[in-house]
Amino acid sequence: MEKHLSDLLTLPASGLQDITSVQMLVSCELMKNQLPASPIEPNDNIQVAQDSNGQPLIFTIGTDGVFRLLRFANGSSEGYTSLDLLSGLTGYDKAITFDLSEDLTGRISIAFALKRQNSNFTDLFIAENIPGDSDWSAFAASCKKIQGIDSSFTADHIRLGATDINNSALILISGNINSNEYYYQVSGSDLGAVKMELPENVHQPTEIETGFAFGQKGKFFLYNIGGSQTLECTTLADKFEGSIVYDFSPGNASIPAAYRNLIYNCMATATGRETNPMLISSDLYVGTNQGIILFNGCRINNVGFQLVTDQIKDVHQLYITEDANSISLWAMASPSRLYYIYGKKDANGYTWNDAILFNSGITHIAPIRNKTTLTNELYLVDQNENLIHCWQDPASTIWNQRTLNTKKEAFLLDFNSFTTQVTLADQNGKILAGQQLAITSSEWLFVTINGKVYSLDIDTPAIVPTDSRGMINIIQMTDHIAAPIFHFEAPFLNKVVNIYPNGKIEKSLSVITSGDDLKNAKDPNGNPVLTTVPSGDTLDGVAANLSQMTTAAAAHKTGQVKDGDLFVSVTDKGVKESGKLNLSHLPDNFMIGMKLSDGIWQPHTESIGLMKNSVFDDILTFAGDAFQWLENAFVDGIKLIEKGVTYLKDGVNFVISKVGDALHFVLTIADKVLTIVLDTMVTVFKAINWVLQLIGIDLQAILRWLGHLLGLDDIWETHKVIAALMTNAVSYGAVLVENGLDQLEAFLSKTLNDAENLVLNQVLPAGISTQSLSQSNSLDNPLNSSAGNWIFSQIANNGLFNGGSAGSVSHNPFEQFANDVITPTVSALITDLENTFKDFTGLLAGNVDDAFKMIRDLIKMIIDPIKTIILGMIKFLKELTGDLQAALTGSLDIPFLSTMYKYFTALLGEKEDLTIVNAISFIIAIPYTYISKIFIGAAPFADSDYGMKSSGYFNDLFASQPSPFKLSGNVAALEASAGLTRSAVTATKETSGASSAAINYSRIGGSIASLSSIPAGILNMISFLDDSEEPGLSTMDKVSLGFSVVTAALTFPIKKEGQNEDSYILRTTSWVLSVIKDIGFKFIPVKKIAAGSESIVDIVILCLSLPANILNSENGWSYSQDILSNAGGSAAAGGMALKETEAGPVVGVIGAGIAYFGAVIGMVNCIQSDDIVHVVNPGG
């Protein structure tokens, strides 16, 4: 497994109080990801217009019949705002169909049909000439009902023309009356409809369109009668001229003879070159069985007729978008293939590039030609009911895409992504939450940052604050290995940080020097990357090309790159890395390439001259279109399908050569030559992506090889072990609580009475007192990597636990105790402790002695009040344990998590209901399995489950360990009343070496518990920040409770060999307090009081932990873990208890970051130890 997970930068900082430098940890990974879907439903009732800024206005009728406008909302969680356009119209069940048009000034008109309530019949409405920037919430008030429609008419199709003549549109509405097909025509400001019958013997036209012909509005009909076809335009009479019919039908003598007998399948009208209202004429495009033809400006003779393409067969749908200089023609052809043709406008007319196969399996398309970027943007629906958003970068012309919705599901699961994780901290490791960063990209991108969707480009930054963990998490969907560069800027930094999401892939490919390197490439599970092995010559040729191209791609970096870093470079403020290549290191005669001979790719460097029959006339301008063609037209990278002919396995070669400041990629296929200029990192990696596909290495293979996969089988085994531990721990604990509360109360009473003296009588060892608490070296840990942090980011940013059921489980007697005792006690203390919480947040700049001095004063203040609360809690533990069991065993319905869990279990062939236990164990299993593979090179339970799935695991484990209650003299009574056995032999075990079971429990349990505290802390923060005070436990409270159960069950301090007795008393007491805090206090009904109670108990645990370390001569790891977990946890909870103050939330967030370091230290200490480790209350 790749060991270089992150780059760590240290940058000078200014303008931040007490901060001299900022640490920035950057990790990037090609990996699978999951996100909530957009609210746009995939169907064929989608059309797109745009506002004056080029932002799409997406109009759609959902399956619920609601007519909506969806607009991209930068920085929103769903990416789009949704508006019910017709909420002001009453008396209707649903929308049936609609059409829209834009006039030459960009004004939008919309016509639509609504089904009347308690009826199958429809009414028609029109809203005309609405500026794109209007307040669309007032849309219903702009709508006018069309008059003259038969009351029994049912509309099924609308065609709406533009309003460029007389500010009114021509509307054609088709439908039926009593099962007979009719259409209505509406033209003029009176909105009166005229019923029209179709021509004799025409039951239904093939297609109806609206447009203009020589200064008049026109209706275009394509229909069949017998064996003949008719395409004609009938104009509407006006005050200047009567109605005229123009015939464009097959067989018309004015059509060039070669195209006179085509079969017409479809048509589309578009704005022509003549836009004067007195002369205005539409361009009429016709899709045929042999390609696409154009009647320019509705002219039929040689001046107007033009062949657009004869490369596409059986065209059945056309869409045309354009700007002042360009035309984008989109053609649907059998079988469900989408083609794109670029057209250029000039003084002599239109010139057309060759058609490119853009995508396959497409059923619907809604395109625009963006007014601002002057590039294409479109929404596609494919045969699998995926809604896909595609857009083209205006500079590089590279196409990007993202899936917005899948089969109307609420979530997108397991898509390919580049995931970038950035963590900010100060010089001592203190997290920097809420710091504003300006993020841009070298290419136009749509990404999810900290759970919000943003549009990025190189000029317009997204201003994003770091989250409560000091992190920025960027998820970028991808279908290739070419990743744009991110730029991070901030007011407190005097540099630009450039981030390369595919840095690990670039580095890994750069060391491929031979075919053997490719042949021997394996994924982390040891499986070969190549499923079929090409010849040695082919592999050597591909390896040589990869090495040279990757070296060329790496040469774009212009900033400072620290030796060994993969993901970042640093440039001066205002200087952003563009990805432009610097080829000065390559000789002028540089040339590499391959050719296909007898079906085998071989090295090839012959110079190729550009043939006259090039694939694209403007390919040097539109590299993105060329790559789109290249990636979709090839089958297995060998066979090109065109004109129904499959080229054989020869006559294909490519050469990459240096030409000036760029590389030219020249591909020859039979009689065609394709030239693509590679002048940026992105274009080079697009070429690398294609070269790898030649030998069968697609994106999925690259992801297995150089990216990160969860490893579900290993995670599932880990999940089962943790689930068993949780279930058995609760059962075991219930037996102890049922019978041992009196003994527990006596034990706590005695130890809490003695606590103050034990604390005040200790002296720190000299070597420990000066130990720094700074965590400047702890930021770079695997849990802060893109892969290690993945599940935590899903919780913190992407709403993994959102939308659960309302609160439940409430216990009135305990609530009375909370109101009468806990609330006044905590309320009196919490204000006095505000400065203490602030002091805790500064501990990273101090040392152990600073923390020790604090506890000497704190223990005097809090020990008596907390003793009252804790001993009062004891009598409620039976009832609360029952509530706990009920909370953990019930099924869960949390939309995102439930969907994800169902998806993963289906992949594994397992089927389980989602319960608290299953949810918790699965979530912990993901990072624990990952961390285990990093630290020990294997999954945690790859060889054995160490008996941890056994129902008697805890009974067997603790039967052979000294009881924590022995020291109070109550062990025999407790064990006898609990029905547990302890032999005379095992009773003396405390004097011998620790058993392997005890060490495994301590090592494995402690690391799992430390990990569990991290999501628990995130959920606590979310819960405390929520202002609602619903009675009982919410779903999020229950989940947090589940994490706390794991921590409690797996951190009981097993006595070490020869451990000091008082030290063990303090450790055990700390554990009991942490259990009551993390589990019992969850049932306190008022969140502010619950948070305050937790913060105070964390202080007590801190006060007990340091003397425990001193008395048993523990190492520095133990001090750091205890101080950071407990002081940080106290500040986190205390800040939330004081969230109504200005400082409270800030203190809380910083405290949570400090507690996180405590959890990480505890986890690492456990994983790397070969003896018993005491990790009590990790993460606070």
Buried (B, 14 or more C-beta within 10 A) or exposed (E): EBEBBBBBBEBEBEEBEEBEBBBBBBBBBBBBBBBBBBBBBBBEBBBBBBBEEBBBBBBBBBEEBBBBBBBBBBBBBBBBBBBBBBEEBEEBEBBBBBBBBBBEEBBBBBBBBBBEEEBEBBBBBBBBBBEBEBEBEEBBEBBEEBEEBBEEBBBBBBBBBBBBBEEBBBBBBBBBBEEEBBBBBBBEEEBBBEBEEBEEEBEBBBBBBBBBBBBBBBBBBBBBEEEEBBBBBBBBEBEEEEEBEBEBBBEBEBBEEEBEEBEBBBBBBBBBEBEEEEEBBBBBBBBBBBBBBBBBBBBBEEEBBBBBBBBBBBBBBBBBBBBEEBBBBBBBBEEBBBBBBBBBBEEEBBBBBBBBBBBEBBBBBBBBBBBEBBBBBBBBBBEEBBBBBBBBBBBBBBBBBBBBBBEEBEBBBEBBBBBBBBBBBBBBBBBBBEBEBBBBBBBBBBBBBBBBBBBBBBEEBBEBEBBBBBBBBBBBBBBBBBBBBBBBBBEBBEBBBBBBBBBBBBBBBBEBEBBEBBBEBEBBEEEBBBEEBBBEBBBBBBBBBBBBBBBBBBBBBBBBBEEEBBBBBBBEEEBBBBBBBEBEEBEEEBBBBBBBBEEBBBBBBEEBEEEEEBBBBBBEBBBBBBBBBBBBBBEEBBBBEBEEEEBEBEBBBBBBBBBEEBBBBBBBBBEBBBBBBBBBBBBBBBBBBBBBBBBBBEBEBBBBBBBBBBBBBBBBBBBBBBBBBBBBBBEBBBBBBBBBBBBBBBBBBBBBEBBBEBBEEBEBBEEBBEBBBBBBEBBBBBBBBBBBBBBBBBBBBBBBBBBBEEBBBBBEEBBEBBBEBBBEBBBEBBEEBBEBBBBBBBBBBBBBBBBBEBBBEBBEBBBEBBBEBBBBBBBBBBBBBBBBBEBBEBEBEBBBBBBBBBBBBEBBEEEBEBBBBBBBBBBBBBBBBBBBBBBEEEBBBBEEBBBBBBEEBBBEBBBBBBBBBBBBEBBEBBBEBBEBEBEEEBBEBBEEEBBEBBBBBBBBBBBBBBBBBBBBBBBBBBBBBEEEEBEBBBBBBBBBBBBBBBBBBBBBBBBBEEBBEBBBBBBBBBBBBBBBBBBBBBBBBBBBBBBBBBBBBBBBBBBBBBBBBBBBEBEBBBBBBBBBBBBBBBBBBBBBBBBEEEBBBBBBBBBBBBBBBBBBBBBBBBBEBEEBBBBBBBBB
